[in-house]
C-alpha cells in the first residue's frame, strides 16, 4: 500500500485514463503491434475453450477480449472490463462493429480490486498491463483467486525493470534532469511497481495461486520517425508525462523534447525508423 491517500490515487488514475482513452483508440496501433507477443503469450497460456466463461481486466480497447470471444463461442462468454468508462465504450463500439452478440461478449466498467462476479464463477482471467497500476495489488490478486473456479487460470503481464525498457526510462529520466518533475515516489503504483525480481511470483503465491509461472518476454517498439514516437508517447501517456508538458513553459517544452529525441535517436536506423527494445514479465497462475 502507498503512504499517499489510496482513493485520491485511484481517482487520479481513473481521470487520466478517461481523458487518454481517445488517443488509445485512434493512435495505439504501434503500441499494440509492439506488444502483440504479449497478447499471444497470454491467450496461449489461458488456453480458452468453447463453453468457458472468461474475464478480461484493464482491457483497454478490448483486443484480447475479441480473440477470446471467438475461442469460447458458441456456448461460452467473455466479460470485457476496464476501470475507465471511456475505454469500455471504445471496446464495446469495436465489438459491435464486428457484429459480436452481447451474449457472447459483454462490456462493463470494473476495477481490479473489486471484481463484480460470484466466487468460483470464472474459468479464466486475462489482464494485460493492469495489476502494476493497482494501489493494492495484493487485494486485487486475492479477488482474482476468489472468482476463479478450482483450476481456473489467471494470465497477466506487467513491465519488467526500468533499465530493460529504454522507451520509458528516457521519458522518465529527462524531465527529472530538466528540473520539471521529481523521481516518482516508490510507493505510488506505476508501470514498474511489480518489476522487482520475485515480487510478482510472491504476490500470486500469497493470494493462493498454485506454483505461479513468471517468464520474461522481449518486445520491440517501432515508430517510423522521431516525430511519430513523440506523438505516440504524448498521446498515450496517462498521468505524469502529460502533467510535465502542461506545466512546462514553451522553452522548457522544446528543450525537453530535444533531449528525449536525442536519446531516442540512438535507436534510429538509416531510414529514420526507431526501434527500441522492451521487456515484459508474463505470468500464469492456477487457482
Secondary structure, 3 states (H helix, E strand, C coil): CCCCCHHHHHHHHHHHHHHHHHHHHHHCHHHHHHCHHHHHHHHHHHCCCCCCEEEEECCCCCHHHHHHHHHHCCCCEEEEEECCHHHHHHHHHHHHHCCCCCCCEEEEECECCECCCCCCCEEEEEEECCHHHCCCHHHHHHHHHHHEEEEEEEEEEEECCHHHCHHHHHHHHHHHHCCCCCCCCCCCCCCCCCCCCCHHHHHHHHCCCEEEEEEEEEEEEEECCHHHHHHHHHHHCCCHHHHHHHHCCHHHHHHHHHHHHHHHHHHECCCCCEEEEEEEEEEEEEC
